[in-house]
Amino acid sequence: MSDQIKFIVDNLNKEPFRKNYNLITFDSLEPMQLLQVLNDVLAEIDPKQDVDIREEMPEQTAKRMLSLLGILKYKPPGSATDMSTFRQGLVIGSKPVIYPVLHWLLQRTNELKKRAYLARFLIKLEVPSEFLQDETVETVQNHQRMLKIARQLRVEKEREEFLAQQKQEQKNQLFHAVQRLQRIQNQLKSMRHAAADAKPESLMKRLEEEIKFNSYMVTEKFPKELENKKKELHFLQKVISEPAMGQSDLLELESKINEINTQINQLIEKKMIRNEPIEGRLSLYRQQASIISHKKEAKAEELQEAKEKLANLEREVSVKTNQTREFDGTEVLKGDEFKRYVSKLRSKSTIFKKKHQIIAEFKAEFGLLQRTEELLKQRHENIQHQLQTLEEKKGISGYSYTQEELERVSALKSEVDEVKGRTLDDMSEMVKKLNSLVTEKKSALAPVIKELRQLRQKCQELTQECDEKKSQYDSCAAGLESNRSKLEQEVRGLREECLQEESRYHYTNFMIKNLEVQLRRATDEMKAYVSSDQQEKRKAIREQYTKNITEQENLGKKLREKQKAVRESHGPNMKQAKMWRDFEQLMECKKQCFLKQQSQTSIGQVIQEGGEDRLIL
């Protein structure tokens, strides 16, 4: 089975499919995608099968594929009783059914193309018996010849439609390809211009930036993403492994979450009371560092997307260039050349339309001449019959036939002699022309060959000089590079030292200001706390926090009492709600019974006695 899949993947990656599959991606295809792959292979064999199966019913798709496979003489593996299984697997896109079909089709694609093309002409048409018994159909003269001409006309019409469609598709593809190629060539030209003007220093800087980016992606971004994915996977596995949760479990979790939130709030309040300056400064730095890291990740993702887009565009450029070269063996036309080519195509299309009109006139004239020929043949047969009867009466039967044969043989002999003489004259004249052409080409190529030798010698000298200059440039560049690296290290060290001193200076200023603010707040607090004035004492921070704490404790006590009351009344309230729902359902049932009684009065009668309903039939 693995060899079969490998053969299928290898052939689907080649021309004309170019699917770019591997064993894993192909084996992970969905049933609808697998059916589309099978349909693409069948469309390569028979162009009429080129449809999108998403726009078609599954039964129609299976019927169409089965009919084509029957024409191609495909026999499913297994006995005749497995045909229903094969049809069902083809409808649902089963891999054990699709894989053998793909393997069989890809092994003999060219042979099956020929068979599918000839099948249109080899399938016997069932003519109804009522048409065969019609006298008009049986008495038509030369009906076999007329059928042959009609068949040829139909084939030519189909070929004309196919060529027109193919021509239009190729025009559209060429137009889009030329536009895309022009855009990409402009980008490539600008990039080459930038690369040509670049210096060793700029190239080294660009390489260093690329190395930094790659090292950041490998050491920071990718490990973080991998760690996040592992955490997410572990969390999902943990959720899957846990049993299903009920309403009581959810309530318990909510209570735990509320408790943890209260603990977090208490810790935050304690932290605010302490008011540690170092921690505040670190939190500020942490926030700035997180913002910078997020920006860095976003820019790295944008750069990665731009690189992928550039790589895709380069691949498209190479593919389109190869396609255009394979199409006509030349480069893609641009600018004025393309305009001249379009004008040439328009002139050819007008000529084609004129020729097509002339062909139509010739066909009409051919029909008239054909009818005239038939009439003349009938007249000739009648005259020939009369001549034979006359020869039999005179006793010289066969005289006219012998005379015609002698005249035909003599005419053939004279034609053969004339052709022989004309052939010898043509051959001698052709030999003379070839000899003169060879001498002309030799004389024309002699100065070109002489000039080519001089150019070769000059090219060798320039190549040697270029190699020498290149070696000198490499040695000079290496020396400059070593000096540049030393200077860069010194500058880097000085910058780091400057940054350390600057950060130390800012840190010292910040600590001084922070200590001054704390000292001022401490003196104000002491004044307010020692003061004999009650208004001033109330303004103290300690008194305010004490008051807030007592208020929050009283509020928490009230909320706990309320929660306790809600828990105690939860069971009776739920029971009462259930009783109301049952009562509502009972009243609805009575309403339905009353309405049914109103609509079915002929069936029986409902009597209410003692608070009970009785149905009397």
Salt bridges, closest charged atoms under 4 A:
ASP10 OD2 - LYS6 NZ 3.43
GLU15 OE2 - ARG18 NE 3.53
ASP27 OD1 - LYS95 NZ 3.87
ASP40 OD2 - LYS19 NZ 2.87
GLU44 OE2 - LYS113 NZ 2.98
ASP52 OD2 - ARG54 NH2 2.97
GLU56 OE1 - ARG64 NH2 2.95
GLU111 OE2 - ARG115 NH2 3.39
GLU158 OE1 - ARG120 NH1 3.58
GLU158 OE2 - ARG154 NH1 3.50
GLU160 OE2 - HIS356 NE2 3.03
ASP197 OD2 - HIS193 NE2 3.05
GLU220 OE1 - LYS296 NZ 3.98
GLU225 OE2 - LYS221 NZ 2.36
GLU252 OE2 - LYS256 NZ 3.98
GLU279 OE2 - ARG286 NH1 3.54
GLU297 OE2 - LYS224 NZ 3.84
GLU301 OE2 - LYS221 NZ 3.67
GLU302 OE1 - LYS299 NZ 3.86
GLU316 OE1 - ARG180 NH1 3.63
GLU331 OE2 - ARG325 NH2 3.00
GLU373 OE2 - LYS377 NZ 3.36
GLU374 OE1 - ARG371 NH1 3.30
GLU405 OE1 - ARG408 NH2 2.76
ASP417 OD2 - LYS413 NZ 3.42
GLU418 OE2 - ARG422 NH1 3.47
GLU429 OE2 - LYS433 NZ 3.86
GLU481 OE2 - ARG484 NH2 2.36
GLU488 OE2 - ARG484 NH1 2.26
GLU501 OE2 - ARG504 NH1 2.85
GLU502 OE2 - HIS506 NE2 3.68
ASP582 OD2 - LYS578 NZ 3.36
GLU609 OE1 - ARG614 NH1 3.56
